[in-house]
Amino acid sequence: MIHRDVRLYRAADYPRMPWRNGGGTTQEVACNPGGSSAAFDWRLSIAEVAQDGGFSTFSGYQRIITVLEGQGIQLTVDGREQPPLAPRQAYAFSGDAPVHCRLAGGPIRDFNLIYAPARYAARFQWAAGAGPWAFHSAARTVLVLNAGSALTVWANGVAHDLPGQYDCLHLEERGGLAEYRLDGAGALDACVIELSPRAG
């Protein structure tokens, strides 16, 4: 399989924007080609959460959240309190749901995938510990967020460097099954997102 588009997004370049509800700020990491912060099929973002409060709603979308920095959070979703969410744990919920966040021990930084489940299927997982970490995927879109030290992403034997913390690699492919491998000088700490358009 040949990748038709490979992009490296650098953390220093991420635009910062206010939350929809005005309660904080978000840095947009990436969104679907042709999309924007106002209209997208999928979007990755990093948010600074400095105080308890409500989340913005995203009607018609699914959300997956994980804590990058800080002690963690506790979410109340649709009036139901969820178990505390520690760093590197992922939690999925509907963008339509009213959500309240309580900080476990001070400000946090979190990482979010927001996507339209009617148009995309998604897989979200962490690669952590000693490398290398390998997987196969037939997903149209593969994204790797580097949350640790410099690493290399191999896609069908071709190396792509992720040099800095919170840099993101975005690969769009032509179709078929691809082999991926993550490796670095130190322990791996990266989030891997696979997105596939739904038929019809």
TIFITOR-827729 format. One record per residue (C-alpha): x, y, z. Coordinates in steps of 0.25 Angstrom, whole numbers. Layout:
<pts>
PT  xx  yy  zz
PT  X  Y  Z
...
</pts>
This chain:
<pts>
PT  xx  yy  zz
PT  0  0  0
PT  5  14  -3
PT  1  26  5
PT  -5  37  -3
PT  -2  48  7
PT  7  49  19
PT  7  61  28
PT  14  65  41
PT  7  75  50
PT  17  82  60
PT  11  85  74
PT  17  99  73
PT  8  102  61
PT  -5  98  67
PT  -15  109  66
PT  -22  112  80
PT  -37  115  80
PT  -48  117  91
PT  -57  106  95
PT  -71  107  89
PT  -77  110  103
PT  -66  120  106
PT  -60  112  118
PT  -46  110  113
PT  -37  109  101
PT  -34  97  91
PT  -22  95  82
PT  -26  88  69
PT  -16  77  65
PT  -23  72  52
PT  -36  70  45
PT  -41  63  33
PT  -36  68  20
PT  -45  80  15
PT  -51  81  29
PT  -50  93  39
PT  -52  96  53
PT  -66  100  50
PT  -70  88  41
PT  -62  75  41
PT  -64  60  41
PT  -53  57  51
PT  -44  66  59
PT  -32  64  69
PT  -30  75  80
PT  -23  77  92
PT  -30  85  103
PT  -25  93  116
PT  -35  90  127
PT  -32  100  139
PT  -45  98  147
PT  -57  90  149
PT  -68  93  139
PT  -77  88  127
PT  -72  83  114
PT  -77  89  101
PT  -87  80  93
PT  -85  74  79
PT  -98  70  74
PT  -97  58  65
PT  -83  54  69
PT  -76  44  78
PT  -64  48  87
PT  -52  41  93
PT  -44  48  103
PT  -31  44  111
PT  -23  52  121
PT  -9  56  116
PT  -4  64  128
PT  -9  65  142
PT  -15  56  153
PT  -28  53  145
PT  -42  57  145
PT  -56  52  148
PT  -67  53  138
PT  -82  54  141
PT  -89  50  128
PT  -104  51  126
PT  -105  53  141
PT  -97  40  144
PT  -84  41  151
PT  -73  33  144
PT  -61  26  151
PT  -49  36  152
PT  -41  37  139
PT  -26  35  141
PT  -15  39  131
PT  -15  30  118
PT  -28  24  121
PT  -39  27  110
PT  -53  30  112
PT  -64  31  101
PT  -77  38  101
PT  -87  45  92
PT  -85  59  88
PT  -100  62  91
PT  -98  58  106
PT  -98  69  116
PT  -84  67  123
PT  -78  73  135
PT  -63  72  139
PT  -57  72  153
PT  -42  72  154
PT  -36  62  163
PT  -24  70  167
PT  -22  83  160
PT  -21  87  145
PT  -20  77  134
PT  -17  76  119
PT  -26  66  111
PT  -26  60  97
PT  -39  59  90
PT  -44  51  78
PT  -57  57  73
PT  -63  50  61
PT  -77  47  53
PT  -80  33  56
PT  -90  33  44
PT  -79  35  35
PT  -66  29  42
PT  -63  17  50
PT  -51  20  60
PT  -41  12  68
PT  -33  20  79
PT  -22  13  87
PT  -9  16  94
PT  5  11  91
PT  13  11  104
PT  26  5  109
PT  38  -2  103
PT  37  -2  88
PT  36  -5  77
PT  21  -6  76
PT  15  -11  63
PT  1  -13  57
PT  -6  -15  44
PT  -18  -6  39
PT  -27  -4  27
PT  -32  9  32
PT  -33  21  22
PT  -27  30  32
PT  -16  27  43
PT  -11  38  53
PT  0  37  63
PT  1  47  74
PT  15  47  81
PT  13  49  96
PT  27  46  100
PT  41  47  94
PT  45  46  80
PT  40  34  72
PT  39  28  58
PT  27  23  51
PT  29  13  41
PT  18  11  30
PT  21  -1  21
PT  36  1  23
PT  36  16  21
PT  41  24  33
PT  34  37  38
PT  40  44  50
PT  32  50  61
PT  42  59  68
PT  35  67  78
PT  25  65  89
PT  10  66  84
PT  15  66  70
PT  5  58  61
PT  7  50  49
PT  -5  48  39
PT  -5  38  29
PT  -16  36  18
PT  -15  23  9
PT  -19  18  -4
PT  -26  6  1
PT  -22  -8  6
PT  -15  -13  19
PT  -3  -6  24
PT  8  -10  34
PT  12  1  44
PT  23  1  55
PT  26  11  66
PT  40  12  71
PT  49  21  79
PT  61  23  88
PT  53  23  100
PT  40  17  105
PT  28  19  96
PT  17  29  100
PT  8  31  88
PT  -7  31  84
PT  -11  24  71
PT  -24  27  64
PT  -30  19  53
PT  -42  25  45
PT  -49  18  34
PT  -61  24  26
PT  -74  17  27
PT  -80  11  14
PT  -92  18  8
</pts>
